[in-house]
Amino acid sequence: MKFRFCCVRSAIAICVMLGAGGWQATAAVVRLAWSESDIEVVFAGDASNLLGIGRVRIGSVVVSDGPTPGRPLIETESGGRYARCRFVRLERRGSEQVVVTDLEEKKSGVRDRLEWRFRPTSLRVRNREYAGIEYAWRFRSRQNRVRRIVDLTDWTLGGRPDDLYLVPPRQVAGRDSLHTRPAVEFLRTPCFYFQGGDAGCMLIARRFDDGTPWVRTGMERAAGAPEIRFTDEILCSPGTEAGTSWRRVLVCPEARLTGLALEDEYARCLDALEAEVRAHFGIREPDIRRLCVRASEGIRPRNSTPTYDAVIPLLDGMAAAGFERVWPGCIWNNAGAQRKPPRPNLQILDMTLSPYGGGEVGLRRLIAAAEEHGLGVYTWSPSGQLTTASRYWKEHPEWFPKNTKGKRYDYSGSTLTWTDLNSGYYRMAMDGFRRARALGIRGMWFDSFGSVAAVVDYGDPEHLGFNILPAFRRMKELQDMGFEMLYIEGRGPAGVDGYPQGDLDEGGYASYKSGHFVYHVRPDRYDVYFRRLANLAPPILAWQYTLRTYRGNAITDHPEYLRRITYDNRAFRQVREQMRHRRLIAAPGDPWHCIGVEWSDDSGRPQVVWAYETQDYTPPAGHRVVEVLDRTPARMRGRTARLDRERVYRILLLE
């Protein structure tokens, strides 16, 4: 059996192919078991040629038993193609079991050592215990220098993969037995995959506590096989030794869920993993999610010179609509300030304050005026981009990482370029953030945060530079400076997950605890803003240019829309601190149709309900349902309350 990886970086790269020919079920040569954990791992092949992980059982659930054994693909700079993987011995190191093998080159007969490491593990996901196995590889050679290790192991509830990964998630809600979610990426490093079905729920997650690997998710089709599968690529500094981080495969057989209950379990798994990563790096989850509105268009009135003063007349209306923060756009020195007339853009020259819009004096006036209205100021920030027009392009070439061709990165073929967060750029940028915080800037949106974290510096052939660790470190330092909200463009535990998008649509699973950047709102879907707030995902709207079919009209030009947004904002501010644990409310008879969101406290007692549609709701015994703003009790019929469409309710104890 031959496997080909579709993205070999150089002509001299050699890929490991473990085994040849299809495998058939035979007596197990290598079988690992942990009696206390009821886990079994069985290898395919024989002692002269192990083909990979053949079958894995966690309790009563089989999670790997496909036609293609799980194995790593190893790319080296030199050496030959590996013809076989010979079993050497089995070692026990506490709870860890290590399968020691030799990879034998086809022509030279040179052998390299590959260790397959396994150990039991578990994860608490709120009130459920997920248990399973975690595994890692360790490669050692006398002469072969490894470039990357690609994990091609497939994990599927029930053990038999099909084409479900072709366009994930391909299942039609409520009709298929297996519910999947695509990989969630933290700073472009995969956090976890999620599956749920008749056998329970499963998550596959990497650890970040052993060096934070550079990992890229891809897709792989084995030659002649029908399935397309996720792959994890671990990039290594060229050397004769390399290892991977631990990857966990965890199942909860008791979580046999369907419909929206699977969405809630997915969200709980995300919360548990994000909390784990935050704890490791010392990052705090935002205590309160603020309501921010964008006014960057306000500093470009027609063809006049941009000015921060143009935003000040808008502040009264923003505060009255229930917003708490205003975003005047980019405050950093950029190439647009050199145009005539000046026009702000995102071509950052350095992290000093831009002279346009009135410069630092004008920005101070805006901050002071905003605070008088009870508003704070947020801003746009680069994650690590500079324009090639920056003086640093020539003065500090070491700030700019090299790609595999030895050239400095560009940004989508433009004049923007990525920086190395391990260089002096980091200190220059952090000094700029300190100045902004001293002025009174409360929070920031980090553009392309995940992208810059994925940048790799190939400039040093002996040791590659990775941006992931300093990206995490920077978020902690910014929190320590006092910034209250940090939106990161992408997904991750280091701030509020920010997603730029053109229209405000419902979004499904991506709407949980995110912070979308919205360009336009469809007039026929005003309710989507309500739904976003109901999922702790307040989007950033534009005050001046919002409605999709009314381009150029402000929110204030549409009284009905303004009224609904004002209600949503005020209700959200009343209840957000009680929104701890989410439960999506399904329509009677349709477990996949969401009609509202219930939030409970840590004890599980319901606190808040956001009603998408008019519906009947039964509160716990001894409780009543009261509308949040006017405190009107909901109409009751026996113990059932009647909730009105697009209204927010508190669940209170009977007096």
N, C-alpha and C positions, 0 to 999 in steps of 0.2 A: 504494500500500500504506500503510495507516495502522496505527500502533502506539500503544497506549494503556498508560500506566503506571498501576497500580491504586492508587497511594497518593500523590496530589497533595496537598500540605500546605495550599494556600490557593487561594482562588478566582481570584486574579490570576496564579497560576503558569502559565507557558507552556512547553510541551514541544516540543523540536526533533523533527521527523520528517524524516528524510533520504530524499527521493525519494517518488515516487508511482507506484503500479502495480507489478505483479510484474516481476521481471527475467528476462531470457533471456540465454543465453550468446552474446556477440558478441566482436568483436575487442577485445583488451584496450587500454584507453586508458591505464591506469596499471599498470605491471608493475615490481615491484622484484625484484632478484636480487643475490645475493652469491656469486660464483663460488667463493671460498675456503671458503664454508660450505654450498654447495649448497642454498640456500633461495630460495624463490620466493613472492612475494605478488602476487596479481592482484586488482584492484578490479573491481567490477561497475558497470554504467552507462556513461555517456559523459562527455565533457569538460564538457558543460553541466549534468550532474546525476550525480555519483558517488553510487551507492547504498550503498556500504560495501565491506568486505572480502569478496570473492567466493570466492577459492580460495587456500589456503596449503599449500605442500608443503615438508616438511623432509626432505631426502634423498629416500628412496623412499616416505616416509610422507605421505599427505594427511591434514591435521588439520582442515581447514575447507573444506567444499564443499556446504553445505546450500542449501535453497531460499530461505532468507532471508539476505541479506548481513549481515555483522557491522557494527555501527555504534554510535555513542554516542547516547544520548537525553539532551538537555540541557534542564534546567528553569531558566527565568529568571523574574525578578520582573516584568519589563515587556517591551514590544516585541510583535512579532507572531509568527505561526507561520511557521517556515522552510519555504519552498516547494521549495527545491533547494539542492544543495551543488555549487558550481562549482569545477572544477579550475583552479588558478592556475599552479603550477609545482612542480617537483621539486627539492629542495635536498639536497646531500650535505655532511654534517658529520662527517668522518672515516668511521667504520664506520656512522654513523647516516644513514639516508635519511628525509627529511621530505617528506610530501605536503602542500603548502600549498593550502588550499581556502577559499572564501568561502561562508558560509551566507547566503542571500538571503531576506529576509522577503517573505511573500506579498503584502501590501498596500502597505507603505511602500517596499519596495525597498532598505531598509537592509541593509548587508552586515556580517557579523561574521566574524572570521578564526578558522579551526579548523585546527590543524596535527596531522597524523597521523604520529607518530614511530615508527620501526622500527630495530632493530639486532640483530645476532646475539648469542647468549649461550650459556652452558653451565653445568653444575653437576656436580660429582663426587659420586656417591652410592656410597660405599664403593669397590667395584672396578669400577663402571660409570660411563661418561661419558654424561650426558644433554646433548643439544645442541638448539638451536632458535632461536626468535625472541622478542624482548620488544618491547612496544609501549606507547605512552602518548599522551595527547592534551593539547594546549594550546589554550585558548580565550581570545580577546581581543575586546573590543567597545568602542565609544565610548560606548554608553548602556545596553546591556542588562546587568543584574546577574544573575550566575548563582547558582543555589542548589545544584544538584547535577548530577553527570554520572553517567549510568547506562550501564554497559558491557553491551551486549546481544549481544556476539560469542559465538557457539557454537563450542566446540572438541570434536571427537569423532574418535577414531581411525578412519580410513577416510573421514572427511569427511562422512558422511551421517547426521545426527541422526535419531533416531526418538523414541519416547515413553519412552526409557530413564530420563529424569529425573523421571518422574511420581511415583514413590515410591522414591527412591534408597536403597540399590541394589536394583533390581527383579530383577536376574538370579538365576536359580536356580543355585547353585554346581554347576559341572561340566556345565551344559547349554547355556549361552549363550556366544557367541563374544566378548563384551565384558564385562569385569568392572569395576565402578565402585565408588567410595567417595564418600559425600557430602562436602561441604566441611568441612575442618578449620579451626576458627576460633581464632586467637590473640587473646585478650581481645576477643572478638566481632568481630575483624577477620579476614577470611578469609586463611588461610595457603595452602592448596592443595587442588585437586581431583586425584583419581588415577583413571586408567583403565589397564587392561591387557587384551591380547587377542592375536589372531593376528599383528598388526602390531608387537607390542612393548608397551612401557609408555610412558605419557605422564603428566606432571604439569603443572598450571597453577598458578603461584604468584606472588603479589605480593611486591615488595621492600619492606623496612622501612627502608631506608637513605637515603631521600630525603624525610623529613618525617613518616613514619608516618601515612598517611592514615586518616581515619575511613571505614571501608568496611562496608557491611552486605550480607549475602547475602540475596537474595530469589529469587522464581521468577516467570517471565514467560511468558505465552502470546501469541504474535503473532496478531492477528486473522486468522481463517481458516486458520491453520497447525495441524498436528496435534500438534506437539511442545511440551512444557513444558520450559523451560530455566532453568538457574541464571543469575542476574544479579548483578552487583556494582554497588552504589550508592556513589558517592563524594560525600560531603557537603562543601560548600565554604562558606567565609565569603562572604557576599554582596559581590560586587565585579564589576568589569568584566573581570577576568582570573582564570583558574582553570586548574588542571592536575591530571592524575592521576599516581599513582605508576606505575612500570614494572610491567607484568604479563608474566610469562614463560610461554611455551609450549614445553615441553621433551620430547623423545622419545628413547627408547633402543630402536632396532629389534632389537638383540641380545637384549633381555629378553623373549623369547617364552615366557612362563611360564603355568602353569596351577595350579589347586589352591592348596594352602597356600604354594607358592612365591610366589604373588602377594601373599599376606598379609605374607610376609617382606619383599618388595620395598617394599610400602607402608610398613612400619615403618622400613626403611632410608631411604626418602625423607623421612619425618617426622623422623628423627634428623638428617639433613643440613640440613634447613631450620631446625629448632630451633637447631642449633649455629650456623648463620649469624646468626640473630637474637640469640642470646645474646652472640656475639662483638661484635656492633655495640653492644649496650647494656652490655657489661661484666658480664653475669650469668653465674654459674657453674652448671653442672649439679650437683645433689647428688652428692657422692662416694659416699656410702653411703645406701641407703634403709633407714630404721629401721622396726622393728616396734612399732606403737603400739596400745594398747587403751584404750577409752573407759570412764571410771568416773564420768561426770557424774551418773548415777543414784544413785551412792553418797552424794552429798551431799544427798539428799532421802529419808532413811529415814522411811517412813510419813508421819506428819503432824508430825514434830518439826521444829525449826528447822534449816535446812541448815547443814552444817559440813564444812570440808575434813578435819577429823579422822576423819570417817566413812570416808574413802578409805584411811587409813593401814593398817587391818587387812587390806586386800585386797592390799597390795603384795607380800607374801611369795608368795602364789599366782601373781600375775602374773609375777614374776621367775622362779619355778620353771617356768612354762609357756613361757619363752623370750622373753617380750616385753621390750622395751628402753625404752619410753616409755609414760607414762600421761597421759591427757587428763581432767582434772577438770571440763571445761566452760568456761563464760565467767567470766573474772576481772574484767571491766570494770564500772564503775559503771553500773547499769541500773535501769529503773523497777521491776523486780521487788523490789529491795531495800527499796522504800518500802511494800510490801504488809505486811499483818499476818495471819498470820506471813509473813516474807519468803520469796519464791520467785524464784530467779534466772530471768531471761528475756533475750531478745536485743534489748530496747528500750534501746539505749545512750544514756545521758545525756551522758557525756564519757569520755575515755580515762584516767581515774584508776582506781585499784583499788577494787573494790566492797567495801562494809563487810560484806556477807553472808558466811557460811561461816567467820567468824573474821577477816575482813579481811586486811590485809597480814601480821599476825602469824600467823594460821592458815595462810596460803599459804606463808609461810617454813617453818613446821613441816612441811608436806606435802613441800615441795621437799627439805628436809634428810632426811626419812625416806625419800623415794624414792631419793635418791642413796646412802643407806646400803644399799639393795637393788640398786644398780647400775642404777637407772632414772632417766630424765630426765622432765621435765614439759613437755607441749605444752598449748596452749590454743586456744580458738575466738577469732576476731577479726573485727570488721567490716571490710569493704573500703572503706567510706565512708558508712555509714549512721548516722544519728542519729534519735532519736525527737523528735517535735514537742514533747514535754514537756521537752526539754533547754533550759537557759537560753540556749544559743547560738541557738536558733530566733528569739528576739527580739533578743538582743544583737548578733548578726552575721548579718543577712539576706543579706549578700554571700557567705556561705559556701554558700548554697543556690542551685543553678542554676535558671534559668527554662526552662520548656518553650515550645513554639511559641505557646501561648496566654498567655504572660506570667506563668504561675503556677509556684510552686515544685513540684518533682516530689514525688509520694508514691510509696510502695512498695507496689504492688498494692492500692491503696485503703486501706491501713492507716495507722497513726500514724507509721510509719517514713518517712524521706525521704532522698534522695540528697544528697551534698555535692559541691562543686567541688574537685577535688584540686589546682587551681591557686590556691586561696585559703588563708587562714590556717588552715583546718581541717587542712591537710597538716602544718604544723608542730606543732599541738596533738596530732595522732595520733602523729607520730613521737616526740615527747617521751614519750608513754605507752609506746610500744614500747621506748624506751631504759630506762625504769624497769622494765619487765617483764624485759628481758634482764639488767639489773643484779641482779634478784632471783634469777635462775637459770633462767628460762623458756628452753627449748631450741628450740622451734619452734611453728608456728601453722598453723591452717586459716583461710584467708580466705574468708568467706562472700560469695557473689555477686560474686566478683572480676571476672569478665568483664562482668557487668551494669553495675557502676559505671564500668568503663572505657569503656563505650558511651554513657554519659550525655553529652549535648551541652548547653552553656549558651547559650540563645538571648537572654540578657539584654542583650547588647551587639549591637545590630542591625548594626554595622559589622564586628564580629569575633567569630565564634563561639568558644566555649571548649570544648576537647576534653580528656577525661581520660586518653587513651591514653598519651601521653608521660610524665606524672607517675606513672602506674601502673607502667610499666616502670622508671622511675627509683627508685620506692620499693622494688622488689624488690632492686635492687642495694644500696641503702642498708641494708636489713634484713640482707642477707648480710654486708655489711661490719661490722654490729653484732655478728655472731657467731651469728645464728640458723642452725641446721644444716639444718632442714627447713621448707620453706614450701609448704604445699598451697594450690593456687589452685582454687576451684570453677569448673571449665571446662577449657579446653584451652589450652596455650601453653608457651613455652620458659622462662617466668619462675619456675618452681618445679615441684613434683610435681603433675601434673594430677589434680584431685580431682573426683569425681563422687558426689553424694549419691544414694542409691538405697535402696529399701525392703528388697529381698532380695538375697542374694549369689548372682547367677547368672553363667553363664559369660561372656557379654558379647561374645564375638567380637573384632573388631578394636579395640574400645575398651579392652580389658584390658591393652594393652601400655604399660608404664611409667606406669600411673595410680595413684591412691590413693583408692579408693572408701570412702565413708562408709556403713557398713552398719548397718541397723536390726535385721534379723532374718536368720537362716540357716535354710534348709529342712533338716530333719533327714535327708532322703533325698539331700541333695547336699553332704555334708561335703567331698567331693573338690574342690569348687569353690575352697575356700580354698587347697588345694594348687596348683591350676591358676593362681590369681592370683599366688602367690609365684613360680611357674615362669616367669611373664612379667614379672618385676620390677615387679609391681603389688600390693604388700602393702596389703590393705584395713584399715580401722580398725574393729575389732569392738567390741561392747559386752560388758563383763564380766558385768554383772548381768542384762541383758535381751537375750538373743541368739536363742534358738531360736524359730522362727516359731510352731510349734504348742505351745510350752511357755512362753507369755508370762509373764514374771516369774521364770523360772528362770535361774540363773547358769550360766556354762560349767562350773563345778565341780560342778554337780548332775548332769552327764552324763559319767561317767568315760571312755567310749569317745571321745566328741568331744574331751575334754580331752587324751586320749592322742595323738590324731591331730594336733591343733593343736600340741602340744608337740614332736612329731617334726618337723612342717613348719617350725616356727620355728627349731629348733636346726639343722636341715639348711640352711635358708636362710642363717643367719648364717655357716655354714661356707663356703658357695660363692659368695655374692653378689658378691664382688670379682673372681671369675673369669667372671662373666656379662657378657660384652662384646658379642657379636654373636649374635643369635638365629636359629635355624633350627627351624621347626616340623616335627615328624616325622609323616609321613602313613602311614596304615595301608596295608599291601600291597593293591594293587588298587583303592584309593579315595583319590585325591589330595586330597580335601576333608575327610577324617576324620582329626582330629589325635589321635595316641596318645602324644605326648610332645614335649618341647622339648630341643633340643641348643644349648648355648652354646659359642662358640669365642673364642679370643683374636684380637688384631689380625692375626696371621699366618694365621689361618684354621684353626688346630689345635684340634680339639674339646677342651673342658675339663670340661664338666658335662652330664649328662643327667637330666632330670626325666621319669620314666616315669608317664604317666597310666594305662596299662594294662599287663598282662603282655605282653612282646614280645621279639623277637629283635633284637639290635643288634650291628652289626659295627664295632668300633673301628678306627682307622687301624693299619696294620702297625706292629708293635713297641710296641703299647700294651696295657694291661689295664684292666679295668673293676672299680672297687671301690666298695662302698656307703659313703656319706659318714660316718655316725656310728659304726657298729661296725667299719668298715673290712674287711668281709667281701668277698672276691672274688666277682664274679658267676659263676654256673655257665657253663662254656664247652663248646661243641661245635665243635671245630675252631677257627676264628677268630670264631665267633659267640657272643656273650654272651646269657644269658637274664636279662632284667630283670624284677623283680617290680613289681606294681601299687603306685602311690603310694610309690615309693622314689626317692631321689636318689643319683646315682652320679658319681664322679670318673673321668676318663679319664687314666690315668697311664702314663708310660714304663715299659717292662719293666726291672726292675732287673738 
